[in-house]
C-alpha cells in the first residue's frame, strides 16, 4: 500500500470518544495476516481499541503458528502473500473443518479473484485501500455471524433443559451442601464429576457451575449414550470433508463450539473405551484432532462430566479406563435423590405449578396438605424429573397430583407383583429376559435411561433388545 493510502487510513481512525464506532459490543479474537508492515500495525492499533486480542503475522507460516497457540474468532487475510497464498491457506483450514470467519483483503480488484475468495469460504471481501469504518463494519458483521451460529447451534441442542428452570430449588441441608460446593468450585478451571441417579438434576448442577464460573464461552451439553460409537468422535472433535462416508462437508465439533466455555459430558460411563482414550489425550494436551486431519487444534474448554453409575465400580469391572477416571475425578459432587430430600417437595411443586401453568396456558391448581403428604411418601424412582411430569399431568387433567401419581405407582406395583410371582420354569430364558425388561420399562414410565439403570445395562443394549422384539 502506498504512503498516501496509508495516510488516508490513519486519518480515518476514530477519536478516543468514538464509542459508536462499528465493532463495539461484540467481543472476539482477531488475527491479521498481511505482508505490509504498515497495514499490520495500523489494523492492530485500530482493532485493539475494540477487541481484547489482536495478533498480526506477515505470512501464512507465522499465522499458522499463532493459530496453533490460541483460538481466533476472525482472520483478516491478504489474498496474495509471499510463499503460500491466503486463498490456499483458507482452503486448507476449511478442509480441516475449521470454520473461523475470514475477511479477505486485496489490492487486485478482478472478478476471478473475488470468485476464488468466495469459493474458498471467505465471509467478506474488501479492496485496498479501504476506510477504517468499512473494515470495522465488516469485522462486526463477521463476529455477529460467528456468535449467532454458535447460539443457534446451542439453542437446537437445548430445546428442552433438564427441568425447564434456571435456578436450583430446595432448602434442605443436602441441597445447601450441593450449592456450597458449586459456589466453591465454579470459579476454578478444575474438572468436576457429577454423580447421581437419573432425574436428580445433574445437568442443572453443571449449568449452575458454568453460570458461576465467569467463563465467556457457551455451555454445550452432550449425552454420550445417545450417539453411536462410530459418530461420537466426529461429534466431539469435528471432521474434514471426505473423512468418512457421508462427510460431504467439513464441520466443527462440540469442543470447537464450547471453546472458551464448558463442555458437559452426560452419561460419561456410556462412552466406548476407544473413545475414552482419545478424550483423555484431549484433556491432557488441551488440543483436538478433527477426524480426517493430522493437525491438532488448541482448545480452551472446561469439562464437566456426569454419570448415574459409580464409575469406580465401572473401572473395577473393566468398563471404564482407570486413568480417565482419575483425570475426571478431581472433585466428585453427588446430587441426592428426591426420596432423601422430601422436605423440598412443596418448594418444587410450587415452582413447577407456576412455571408449567404459564407454559401450558392452564389455570393454577391449589393443592391441599393431603396431596403433598401423598407425594412425600412416594419413592420417586424418576426423581425430580418424574415429579415434574406428575405436576404437568395434574395441570392438564385438572386433578390433584396424588391422583395423577396413581398411574406411575401402578407401574411400580406391577413390576413388584411380577417379581413376587416369578416366572414359569417352562419359559425359555429369552422370554424371561423379555418379560422382565418390559416390566422394568413399564415401571420406569417408558424412560429408557432409567430402565437401563435399574437393569444394569446400557441404554443402547436396552434399545437393541426392544427393537429385536418389535417394541422400539
C-alpha positions in Angstrom: 0.0 0.0 0.0 1.3 3.5 -0.9 2.2 6.0 1.8 -0.6 8.2 0.6 -3.2 5.4 1.0 -1.8 4.6 4.4 -2.1 8.2 5.5 -5.8 8.2 4.5 -6.3 5.2 6.7 -4.5 6.9 9.6 -6.8 9.9 9.2 -9.8 7.7 9.3 -9.1 6.4 12.8 -11.9 7.4 15.3 -11.1 9.5 18.3 -10.9 8.3 21.8 -14.6 9.2 22.4 -15.9 7.3 19.4 -18.0 4.8 21.3 -20.4 4.4 18.5 -17.8 3.0 16.1 -18.8 -0.2 14.4 -17.5 -3.2 16.1 -18.3 -2.3 19.6 -20.5 -4.7 21.7 -19.4 -8.0 20.1 -16.2 -9.4 21.6 -13.8 -11.7 19.8 -10.2 -12.5 19.0 -8.7 -11.4 15.7 -5.6 -12.4 13.6 -4.4 -10.0 10.9 -2.2 -11.6 8.1 -0.6 -9.1 5.7 2.9 -8.8 4.3 2.8 -5.0 4.5 4.1 -3.8 8.0 2.1 -0.5 7.7 -1.2 -2.4 7.3 -0.4 -4.8 10.1 0.5 -2.0 12.5 -2.5 0.1 11.6 -5.1 -2.6 11.9 -3.6 -3.9 15.2 -3.8 -0.4 16.8 -7.2 0.3 15.4 -8.8 -3.1 16.3 -7.2 -3.3 19.7 -9.4 -0.4 20.8 -12.5 -2.5 20.5 -11.3 -6.1 20.8 -9.4 -7.9 23.6 -7.0 -9.9 21.4 -5.5 -8.8 18.1 -2.4 -10.6 16.7 -0.6 -10.0 13.5 1.5 -12.1 11.1 3.5 -11.3 7.9 2.9 -14.7 6.2 0.9 -17.9 6.4 3.6 -19.8 8.3 3.7 -17.3 11.1 -0.1 -17.1 11.1 -0.5 -20.9 11.4 2.0 -20.9 14.3 -0.1 -18.3 16.1 -3.3 -20.2 15.3 -1.9 -23.3 16.8 -1.2 -21.5 20.1 -4.6 -19.8 20.6 -8.1 -19.6 19.2 -9.2 -16.8 16.8 -12.8 -15.9 16.0 -11.8 -13.9 12.9 -8.9 -13.8 10.5 -8.3 -10.7 8.3 -6.2 -12.2 5.5 -4.5 -10.8 2.4 -5.1 -13.0 -0.6 -1.6 -12.6 -2.1 1.2 -13.3 0.3 4.8 -14.4 -0.2 5.0 -18.2 -0.2 1.6 -19.8 0.4 -1.3 -17.5 -0.6 -4.1 -16.6 1.7 -6.6 -18.4 -0.5 -4.6 -21.6 -0.4 -4.3 -21.4 3.4 -8.0 -20.9 3.8 -8.8 -23.9 1.7 -6.6 -26.0 4.0 -8.3 -24.6 7.1 -11.8 -25.4 5.6 -10.6 -28.9 4.7 -9.6 -29.4 8.3 -13.1 -28.5 9.5 -12.0 -25.1 10.9 -14.9 -22.6 10.4 -13.2 -19.4 11.6 -14.7 -16.3 9.9 -12.3 -14.8 7.3 -12.2 -11.4 5.7 -10.1 -11.3 2.5 -8.2 -8.1 1.6 -6.7 -7.5 -1.8 -5.5 -4.6 -4.0 -6.3 -6.5 -7.2 -10.0 -6.0 -8.0 -10.7 -8.6 -10.6 -13.8 -10.9 -10.8 -11.7 -14.1 -10.8 -10.0 -13.1 -7.5 -13.3 -12.4 -5.9 -14.8 -15.7 -7.0 -11.7 -17.6 -5.8 -12.1 -15.9 -2.4 -15.8 -16.8 -2.0 -15.3 -20.4 -3.1 -12.5 -20.8 -0.6 -15.0 -19.8 2.1 -14.4 -16.1 2.8 -17.0 -14.3 4.8 -16.3 -10.9 3.2 -14.1 -9.3 0.6 -12.5 -5.8 1.0 -10.5 -3.9 -1.6 -7.4 -1.9 -0.7 -7.2 1.0 0.1 -10.2 0.9 2.5 -11.7 3.2 5.1 -11.5 2.1 8.7 -15.3 2.3 9.1 -15.6 -0.1 6.3 -13.3 -2.6 7.9 -14.9 -2.2 11.4 -18.3 -2.8 10.0 -17.2 -6.0 8.2 -15.5 -7.2 11.4 -18.6 -6.6 13.4 -20.8 -8.4 10.9 -18.5 -11.4 10.8 -18.2 -11.7 14.6 -22.0 -11.4 14.9 -22.4 -14.2 12.3 -19.9 -16.3 14.3 -21.7 -15.9 17.6 -25.2 -16.2 16.0 -24.1 -19.6 14.6 -22.9 -20.7 18.0 -26.2 -19.5 19.6 -28.4 -21.2 17.0 -26.4 -24.4 17.4 -26.8 -24.4 21.1 -30.5 -23.5 21.0 -31.2 -26.5 18.9 -29.4 -28.7 21.4 -31.1 -27.0 24.4 -34.7 -27.0 23.2 -35.7 -28.6 26.5 -33.4 -28.3 29.5 -33.5 -30.9 32.2 -36.3 -29.3 34.3 -37.1 -26.2 32.4 -35.7 -23.9 35.1 -32.7 -21.8 35.5 -32.2 -22.0 39.3 -32.0 -24.8 41.8 -35.0 -25.4 44.1 -34.6 -26.7 47.6 -33.8 -25.7 51.1 -32.7 -29.0 52.7 -29.2 -29.4 54.1 -28.4 -31.8 51.3 -29.2 -29.1 48.7 -27.4 -26.4 50.7 -24.3 -28.7 50.7 -24.6 -29.0 46.9 -25.0 -25.3 46.5 -21.9 -24.6 48.7 -19.7 -26.9 46.6 -21.0 -25.3 43.4 -20.1 -21.9 44.7 -16.6 -23.1 45.7 -15.6 -24.9 42.6 -17.3 -22.7 39.9 -14.5 -20.1 39.6 -11.8 -22.8 39.2 -10.8 -24.5 35.9 -11.0 -27.9 37.6 -12.9 -30.9 36.1 -15.9 -31.9 38.2 -17.6 -35.4 38.1 -21.3 -35.1 39.0 -22.9 -38.4 40.2 -26.5 -39.1 40.9 -29.5 -41.1 39.9 -31.4 -40.3 36.7 -33.6 -37.3 37.0 -31.9 -35.8 40.1 -30.7 -32.7 38.2 -27.0 -33.4 37.3 -27.2 -31.2 34.2 -28.8 -28.4 36.2 -25.8 -28.6 38.6 -23.4 -28.4 35.6 -25.3 -25.4 34.2 -25.0 -23.7 37.6 -21.3 -24.3 37.8 -20.9 -22.8 34.3 -23.0 -19.7 35.1 -20.9 -19.0 38.2 -17.6 -19.8 36.5 -17.1 -16.5 34.8 -16.2 -18.2 31.5 -17.3 -16.2 28.5 -17.9 -19.1 26.1 -21.1 -21.2 25.9 -22.3 -24.2 27.9 -22.5 -27.1 25.5 -24.2 -30.4 26.7 -23.8 -33.8 25.1 -25.3 -37.1 26.1 -22.6 -39.8 25.5 -25.2 -42.6 25.4 -27.4 -41.0 22.7 -24.8 -41.1 19.9 -23.4 -44.1 18.2 -19.8 -45.0 18.8 -19.0 -44.5 15.1 -20.2 -40.9 15.2 -19.0 -39.9 18.7 -15.5 -38.8 17.7 -16.8 -36.6 14.8 -19.4 -35.1 17.1 -16.8 -34.1 19.7 -13.8 -33.2 17.5 -15.4 -32.4 14.1 -14.2 -33.8 10.8 -12.7 -32.8 7.4 -14.6 -33.1 4.1 -14.4 -36.7 2.9 -13.2 -38.0 6.2 -15.7 -40.8 6.1 -18.7 -41.9 4.0 -21.3 -39.2 4.1 -18.9 -36.4 5.2 -19.8 -34.2 2.3 -18.6 -31.1 4.0 -16.2 -30.2 6.9 -17.8 -29.4 10.2 -16.7 -28.3 13.7 -17.2 -30.5 16.7 -18.6 -29.7 20.1 -15.2 -28.9 21.5 -14.9 -26.1 19.0 -18.4 -24.8 19.8 -17.5 -24.9 23.5 -14.2 -23.1 23.1 -13.8 -20.6 25.9 -16.7 -22.2 27.8 -17.9 -25.5 29.2 -18.5 -28.9 27.7 -20.9 -31.1 29.7 -20.5 -34.8 29.0 -23.6 -36.5 30.4 -23.7 -40.3 30.8 -19.9 -40.4 30.5 -20.0 -44.1 31.6 -21.6 -44.9 28.2 -18.5 -43.7 26.3 -16.7 -46.6 24.4 -13.3 -47.5 25.7 -11.6 -46.4 22.5 -13.2 -43.0 22.7 -12.2 -42.7 26.3 -8.5 -42.9 25.3 -9.0 -40.1 22.8 -10.8 -37.9 25.4 -8.0 -38.5 27.9 -5.4 -37.3 25.4 -7.5 -34.1 24.7 -7.8 -33.4 28.5 -4.0 -33.8 28.9 -2.9 -31.9 25.8 -5.7 -29.3 25.5 -5.9 -29.9 21.8 -8.2 -31.8 19.4 -7.6 -33.5 16.1 -10.6 -33.4 13.8 -11.4 -36.7 12.1 -9.6 -37.0 8.8 -6.8 -34.5 9.6 -3.3 -34.8 11.0 -3.2 -31.4 12.7 -4.1 -30.6 16.3 -6.3 -27.6 17.1 -5.8 -26.0 20.6 -9.0 -25.5 22.6 -9.8 -23.8 25.9 -12.7 -25.9 27.3 -13.7 -26.8 30.8 -15.0 -30.4 31.2 -17.9 -31.3 33.5 -18.9 -35.0 33.4 -22.0 -36.8 34.9 -23.0 -40.3 35.4 -25.8 -42.3 37.1 -23.4 -45.1 37.8 -20.5 -45.4 40.2 -17.5 -45.0 37.9 -15.2 -46.6 40.5 -17.3 -49.8 40.0 -17.1 -49.5 36.3 -13.3 -49.2 36.5 -13.2 -52.3 38.6 -15.3 -54.2 36.1 -13.1 -53.1 33.2 -15.8 -50.9 31.6 -14.1 -47.6 32.2 -10.5 -46.5 31.9 -8.8 -46.0 35.3 -6.6 -43.2 34.0 -9.5 -41.3 32.6 -11.5 -41.8 35.8 -8.7 -40.3 37.9 -8.4 -37.4 35.4 -12.2 -36.7 35.7 -12.4 -37.3 39.4 -10.7 -34.2 40.5 -13.8 -33.5 42.6 -16.9 -35.5 42.8 -20.3 -33.8 43.5 -23.2 -36.2 44.4 -26.7 -34.9 43.8 -29.1 -36.5 46.3 -32.2 -38.4 45.1 -35.6 -36.8 45.8 -36.6 -39.5 48.3 -33.7 -38.3 50.5 -34.9 -34.7 50.4 -38.7 -35.0 50.6 -38.8 -31.7 52.5 -38.1 -30.0 49.2 -41.2 -31.4 47.5 -43.5 -28.5 48.5 -41.0 -25.9 47.1 -40.6 -28.0 43.9 -44.4 -28.4 43.5 -44.9 -24.6 43.8 -42.1 -23.9 41.3 -43.4 -26.5 38.7 -47.1 -25.3 39.1 -46.1 -21.7 38.5 -43.8 -22.4 35.5 -45.8 -25.1 33.9 -49.2 -23.3 34.2 -47.7 -20.4 32.3 -46.0 -22.6 29.7 -49.2 -24.7 29.1 -51.7 -21.8 29.4 -53.8 -23.6 32.0 -55.1 -22.4 35.4 -53.0 -22.8 38.5 -54.3 -25.6 40.8 -54.4 -25.3 44.6 -53.0 -28.4 46.3 -54.1 -29.5 49.8 -51.9 -30.7 52.5 -53.0 -34.3 52.0 -51.9 -34.0 48.3 -48.4 -33.1 49.4 -48.4 -35.9 52.0 -49.2 -38.4 49.3 -46.3 -37.1 47.2 -43.9 -37.2 50.2 -44.5 -41.0 50.9 -43.9 -42.0 47.2 -40.4 -43.4 46.5 -39.8 -41.3 43.3 -37.7 -43.6 41.2 -37.6 -41.0 38.5 -36.7 -38.3 41.0 -37.3 -34.6 40.2 -38.0 -35.3 36.5 -40.8 -37.7 37.5 -42.2 -35.1 39.9 -42.3 -32.5 37.1 -44.1 -35.0 34.8 -46.7 -35.7 37.6 -47.4 -32.0 38.1 -47.7 -31.4 34.4 -50.2 -34.3 34.2 -52.2 -32.9 37.1 -52.4 -29.4 35.5 -53.5 -30.9 32.2 -56.2 -33.1 33.8 -57.2 -30.6 36.5 -56.7 -33.2 39.1 -54.7 -33.3 42.4 -51.2 -34.6 41.9 -51.8 -37.6 44.2 -54.5 -38.9 41.8 -52.1 -38.5 38.9 -49.4 -40.4 40.8 -51.6 -43.5 40.8 -50.6 -44.3 37.2 -46.9 -44.1 37.9 -47.3 -46.0 41.2 -49.3 -48.7 39.4 -46.4 -49.3 37.1 -44.1 -49.9 40.1 -46.7 -52.1 41.8 -46.9 -54.2 38.6 -43.2 -54.7 38.5 -43.2 -55.7 42.2 -46.0 -58.1 41.6 -44.2 -59.7 38.7 -41.1 -60.1 40.8 -43.1 -61.7 43.6 -44.9 -64.1 41.3 -41.7 -65.2 39.5 -41.7 -66.8 36.1 -42.8 -70.2 35.0 -40.0 -72.7 34.8 -41.3 -73.7 31.4 -40.4 -70.4 29.9 -37.2 -70.1 27.8 -34.5 -67.8 29.1 -35.0 -65.3 26.3 -38.7 -64.9 27.1 -37.9 -64.4 30.8 -35.5 -61.7 29.9 -38.0 -60.0 27.6 -40.8 -60.0 30.2 -38.5 -58.7 32.9 -37.1 -55.9 30.7 -40.5 -54.8 29.6 -41.8 -54.8 33.2 -38.9 -52.6 34.3 -39.5 -50.3 31.4 -43.2 -50.0 32.4 -42.2 -49.3 36.0 -39.9 -46.5 34.7 -42.9 -45.0 32.8 -41.2 -45.7 29.5 -38.0 -43.8 30.5 -35.3 -45.9 28.7 -32.4 -44.4 30.5 -33.9 -45.0 33.9 -35.0 -48.6 32.9 -31.4 -49.3 31.7 -30.0 -48.0 35.0 -32.3 -50.3 37.0 -31.5 -53.3 34.8 -27.8 -52.6 35.0 -27.3 -52.5 31.2 -26.5 -49.6 28.8 -29.3 -47.7 27.1 -28.0 -48.9 23.7 -28.4 -52.5 24.9 -31.9 -52.0 26.0 -32.9 -50.2 22.8 -31.3 -53.0 20.7 -33.4 -55.6 22.6 -36.6 -53.6 22.2 -36.0 -53.3 18.5 -35.5 -57.0 18.2 -38.8 -57.6 20.0 -40.6 -55.1 17.9 -41.2 -52.9 21.0 -38.9 -50.0 19.9 
